[in-house]
């Protein structure tokens, strides 16, 4: 539904390891805006951006964009809620 934009934060954080946090923030902001405004898949915009592809290959980008791999702190949050509920 979001054409990959739902994981843009994760992509920004991961990309920051390659090009620096501030640069990654600017690149992802611009690319997310383009994807949203033009109705283009986020992956396609990222692959067309040399600021991204000079350091990150397509396979890595696909991994970054996989929502199944982006659970953040969800597991810990669920465990904490279950513990509280059981008390």
N, C-alpha and C positions, 0 to 999 in steps of 0.2 A: 504494500500500500504506500509506503513512504519512499520507495525506490532506493532503499539503503540509507536514507537520512537518519533513521532512528538510531543508528550506531555511529553517527558522525563524531560524537564525543570520544568514543573509543579509538576511532581512526586518528583523531587529533592527538590523543595521548600517546598512541603507538608511534605515529609519525614524528612526534617530538623527540623521540630517541634518535632519530636520524638527522633531523634538520633543526633541532632546537624548539623549545616550547613555544616561544612567541612566533617564530616563523610558521610553525605548524598551525597555530591558532589562526593566523592571517590566511594561510593557504586554504584551510578547511572551511573557514567562514566564507571566503570568496567562492570556493567550489560548491559548497552546499547551497549558497544563494543561486548560483547558476543552475544547478540541478533542479532546484525547486521552481525557479522562475521560468525555466525553459522546458520543464517536464521531462528531463533527461535522467537516466539512471545515474546515481552518484558514482558508481564504479566507472562508468564511461567518462564522466567528467574528470575523475582522478587519473584515469589512464591517459587522457589527453593533456594532462598538466605535467610539463617537464620538471617542474619544481618537485613533483612527487616521484615521477618515474626515474629520475636520475639516481635515486637511492633505494627505491622499493619496487620489486617486480610484481607482476600481476598476481601470482600465486599468493604472495604475502598480503596484497591488498584484499584479495578474496577472503583470506583468513580473517583479516581485520574487520571485514564487513559481515562476517557470519554471526547473526544474532545469537545462535546457540552457544557460541564461545564467549559471549558477553553477558555474564551473569553477575559480575561485580561482587557485591557483598550479599547478594540474595540468599545464598545458602546459610550464612551466619545469621542473617536477619530472621529467617524462618526458624532456625534452631532457637534463637533467643525468645521469639514469640511463643513457641511451643513450651519452652521451659517455664515462662511466666504463666501460661495458661494452666499448666499442670499444678502449679502452686495454688 
